[in-house]
Amino acid sequence: GNSLLEFGDDDDFMEPLRLQAEGWNTDNKVTLFGLRTASSCLQDILVNRALIYKSVRETPNIRNVPINRPVFIVGFPRTGTTLLHGLLNLDSRCRTFKLWEVLSPAPPPQNPTTHFGPPDPRIAATHKGIDWYFTMEPQLMSMHPMDTEKEDECCHLFEQNFVDRHTPILAQNQDKYWQWLKNRSKEDMVKAYEFYKLQLQTMMFHKRPLSHIVLKDPTHAMFLDALLEVFPDACVVHTTRNVTSVVGSTCSGFKVLSKNYYFTGDYSKQQCGQRALDYLTFSAQRMSEAYTALPSEKRRQVLTLPFSELVKSPSKAVENIYEHFGMDMPPDMLDRIAHYMALNPSNKYGKHKYSLEEFGLNASSLDSAPEFREYTSTFGCRTTG
C-alpha cells in the first residue's frame, strides 16, 4: 500500500516535500536535467524513509542501540571540519559513517569483520554516482573530496527528514522552503534529531564502536539546542574561521554545484552570494544564541577550535579535544596523525580559488555585518584576516 506508515509515524515530512517540489516545479531557470536530478533526490529520500521504518518494524531492537558520548564536529563549511573528521577517525576504537552508509542507512549495514557475504550492493551504487558527479564537475574534488568508503557528512541523514541546508542556497526558487526551515522550533528539531538518531542506531546495529562515534556537519550549528536535548552527553567540537574565507568559499562551492541544475548564463552569482550570506548569518545567530543560553556547566560540552590552530598543529588540536572531554587517546594516535598529514597535504586535489566580489560581496561589508558580530565576540573569531 501507499500509506504514510511506510514513510514514518506522522506526516511532518509532507509540508517540506511539497515546498521543495513546488520550488523546483515553478523555477523557470532550472534545466530539464536539473529538474530530473532534483526529482530523483526527493524520490530517493522517500525510498530511504520507507526502508528505515521497514528495518525498525522488522527489528525493533534497533531503537535500543546505545549511543554514548557521541562527538559532533560542528562548524561552518570551509572551517577544517573535513580534516578534523579524518583525524578523529584515526582512533580505531571509534565509529564514523561512510558515504555509502549515510546516503542509504537502511537496511542495517553488516559488520565486514564478522560478515563474509558479498559486498553490500550500496557500495557499488554509490561509487557509480560519485564517479558520475566528479566526471561532470572535476572542480568539486578540490572543494570537497568524497570517497564512497570514507567517512562523510551526516547532512544526508538530515535530508531524509527534509532538513536540507544545501537546496536553499543552491536553488534560485526555494525561498518558501528556506522560510519553513528557519521557522523550525526547538520542539520541531528535537523530532528531527530523534529520526536522525534512529538512522544512527540503524547503521550501528551490526557494527558498534568500541568507544564512541564521530559525526560532522555544519547543519548542527543551526540547531545546537535540539542536538543537546536528544544527545545530552554529546561532545561538541565547534570549528571557527574568519567569516570572509567562509563566505567566499561557500559561494564558490555552490556556483560549481549549480552547473548540474542551471545553464551558466541563467545563474545569478550575486543572488547566490546573498543566499549563502543569509544562511551563514542565520546559522551564526542560532549557534551563538543556543550557546549563550546554556548553563555554564553545559558549555563545557562545546569546545571551540579555530581553523588556524587546527592547521598549525593538527596533533596538538586532537590532543586538546581528547583532554578537554576526558577521553583516553590511543598511544599510537600521534604517529597516525603524522602519517595521515603526510598522505593528505593541503590542496592535495588542487587549490580552491574564489573571490568575494564575484558574488557581489566585499570584505568590509562582511566585517561590519551586525549579524556576525555576536557570533565573533561569543566564539572569539575574527570576521576578516
N, C-alpha and C positions, 0 to 999 in steps of 0.2 A: 504494500500500500504506500501512499504518499503522505502519511500522517506526519504531523510535527514531531511525534515521538521519535521518528528516525533522526531528527536533527537536534534533539535536545529536550530539556524539561519544560521550556517555555518558548514563546515566540519573540523574545527580545531581539533576536538577530534580524527579524524581518524588516524593521524600520531602516537600519543602516544598509542592508542589502538593497532595499528599494531605492534609497537615496543615491547609493553608488551607481546602480544600474541606470537610474534616471539621468544622473550627471553625465554618464558616458553616452547614453542614447540621444541626449539633446546637445551634445558637444559638436558644433558644426565645423570644427577644425580637425577632429581626430580622423586618422586614416582608417580604411576598412580593415587593414592588417592590425592596427592599434585596437580597434573595436573588438575584433576577434580575440586578440590577446587578453584584453580586459574581461571579456565574457568567459573565456576559458579559465581565468584565475578565479572568478566568482563561482564557477561550477566546481572547480577543484576544492574550494572551501566547503561547499555543501557536501561533497563526497567525503571529505575528511571528517566533518562533523558526524555524519552518519556512521562512519567506521569507528570513530572514537566511542560513541554511545553504544554501538553494537558490541564492541570489545568489553565495555563496562557491564552491559547486560549479561554477557556470556561469562564474564569473570569478575563478579562483584568485589573480589578481594583486591582489585586494582586500587579501590578507594582507601585501602588500609596500608598502602606502601608508605613507610615513614620518610619524611624529608626533614633532616636535622641540620640546622645552621647553614642553609644554602648561602653561597657567596654570589652576590649580584654586582656586576660591573655596570655602573650607571653613569653615563656622561653623554654630552652632545656628540654627534658624528664628528669624526676627524680629531678626537682628543686622545688617541692612543688606545682606544678600547680593544681593537683587534689584536694589537701587540700584547696587551696585558692578558687578554683571554688565552692567547697562545702560551704565554709564560706560565700562567697558573695551571694550565692543562699539563704541564710537565710533571706535576705531582701525580705519580701513578696510582695513588690511593683515591684520587678524586674522579668524578664522572662529569664529562662535558657531553654535549649532544651534537652529533654530526649533522651536516647539512641535510643529508637524505632523511634523517630521523625527524628533524623539525619541520621539513616540508610535508611529511606524511607520517604522523606519530603512531597511527594505529593500522593494523593490529600490533600488539607489543613486540618490538624487535627482540630477536633471540640473542642470547649471550654467545658470541663467537667462540669463547674458550670452552664452552660446555656443549655447544650445539654444532654437530658436524654434518648438517644437511647442506644442500646447495646454497649459494649466496642469495641473500634477500633480493628479490626482483626490483625492489625500490631503489637499490644502489645503481643498477644499470639504467633505470629510467631517469634518475637524477643526473647521471653522467651525460646522458644524451641531451637533456635540457640545458645543462650548463655549457656543454660544448657549443651548442647552437647559439646560446646567449653571447659567449665571448667571440664566436666567429662573426656574429652580427656587429658586435661593438668591442673590438680588441682593447680600446682605451680603458674599458671598465676594470681591466686587470690591475692597472696602476693605481686605481682608486680604492677598489675593494676586492682583493683576490679571494676567490671562492674555490673550494675543493669539496667534491661530494663526500669524501670520507674524513674531512677535517671539521673541527668544532666551528659552529656558526651562530649567528644571532638568533635570539628567540623571538624576534619580531614576527616570525612566521606563525608562532603559537598564538600570538595576539590576533593575527589576521584571521585565524579560524573563528574568531569571535567578532570580526569586523571592526576591531580596534587597529586602525591602519594609519601610521604616520606618513607613509610614502605617497599614497594616491593624492591627498590634498595639496601636496607641493608639486608633484609631477603633472597632474592633470589640470587643464585650463578651465574646467567647468564643474568643480567639486566643492563649491562654497557651502552648499546646503549640508553636505556630508561633514565638512570641516566644522561647521557650527554645531552639528549634532555631537561630534566628538568632543569639542571644547566644553559643551554643556553637561558632560557626564559628571554626575555627583560621585562622592566617595562611595556611597552605597552601590551605585551602578558598577563602579570599577571593582569593588570587592567581589561582586558576582562574576565579573570578567576574570579576575585573578583566581577565583575558585575553579573556573573552567580551564584556565592556564595551568593551575596546579594538577588538575585531573589529567591533563596531557603529559605533564612530567611524570606522574605516577604510572601512566600507561607505558611510557618509554623505559621507565626504570623497573618494570615488573619482573623481567628476567635478568636484568643487569643492574645491580645496585652498587653504589660506591662503597669502598672500604671506609671512607671518612665523610666526604661532603660532595655536593655538586657545585659547578660553577656556570653561571649564566651571564649573558651580556646583551644589552640593547638600550639605545637611547630612549625608547618608549617609557621605560621605568621612571625617567626623570619627571615625566608629566604626572605620575600617579604614585609618588612615594608613600603617601598616607595609606592608600589601599594596599600597596605591597606589604607594608609593615603590619597591617591588620591580618592579612592572610598568612604571612610568614613572620610571626612575631620575633623569631630568633635570627632573622636574616643578618648577614654581614654585608654591608653595602660599601663598595668602593666607588667613589664619585670622582671621575677624571675631569680636569678642567684645563682650559687653554684660552689664549686671548681670543676674544669674540670675532675679530676681523678674520683670523685664519679659519675659524669655524664656519662663518657665514659664506665666505668666498668659496671655500672648498665644497660646502654643501650644495651651493648653487651650481657649481661646475659639474658635480656628480649627477644632478638631476637634468642638466642640459644634455648630457650624454645619454641618459636613460630615455629622454623624451623622443629620441630618434626611432624608438620602437613603436611610437604612438602618433607622431606628427611629422609632417614634412618640415624641414628646417625653416623655410620661409614663413610657415604658419605658426611658429612657436615664438612667443614673446619672452625674451630673456629678462626684460625689465619686470614683467609680471611674475615670472618665476622667482626673481630676486625678492619681490615683495612677499610672495607666499612663503618662501624659505625664512625670511625675516620674521614674519608673523608666527610661524611655527616655533622658531627659536626663542622669540621673546615670550611667547605663551609658556613654553617649556621652562624657561629660566624663572619666570614669575611663579609657576606652580612648584618648582623644586625649592626655591627659597622660602615660599610660604609654608610648605609642608615641613621643611627642616626647622624653621624658626618656631613652629608650633609644637615641636617635640619637647617633652620634658628632658632636662639636661642628661639624665642617665640614659635615655633612649638615643640621644645624639651621638653617644659613643659607638653606636651601631653604624654610623656613617663616617667613613674616613675619606677625606678629600686628598686627591693625588694630582698635583699639577703635571701637565704634559712634559714640561721642561725637566722635572725631576725624574720622570719615567725614562726619558731618552738619555739623560745624562748618566744614570746608573740603574739599569733595569734590575740588577741583582739586589741593590740596596732598597729599591722600591718594593720588590717582592718580600724581602726580609721584614720591612716595616709593616706590611699587610699582615703577615703571619704573627708578628709580635703584637700588633695592635689588637688583633682578635683572639690572642691567647691560643693560637694554633701551633702545633709542632711542625717544623719544617723538615722534610726528609733530608738526611745527611748529604745526599749527592745532588741536592737541588741546585746549588750554585754552579756546579760543573755542568749540569744540564742546561742552565740558563746561558752560560758562556758558549756552549756548543750550539744552542738554538740561535743565538745572536750572530754567530759566525755563518750559519746557514741561511739566515734571513736578514741580510743587511738592509738598511734604509733604501728605499727606491729600487728594490730588487726587481720589480716589474716595470720600471720606468718612473720618471718623475711626473707628478701630477701638477700641471701648471694652470693657473687661473688668475683673473683679476676681478676686483670688486666692481670696477667701473663698467665692465661688460654687462653687468646685471643692474645697472642704474643705481649702484650704491657707492658710498665712499667712506673711508676710514673715519673722517672727522664726524660725519653724521652718526656713525655707529658709536663712536666714543662718547657722544653727548646724549645717546638714547636713554631716556629715563627708565625704560623697561629693563635695561641690563644693569642699571646702577645698583639696585637692591641685590641682585644676584652676585655681582662682582664684589660688593662690600661684604656680603654674607660669607662667600667662599674664598675671598682674598685673591681673585684672579683679575688681571688687567683686561681692559677691553681691547687695547691695541698693543703693538710692540712684540 
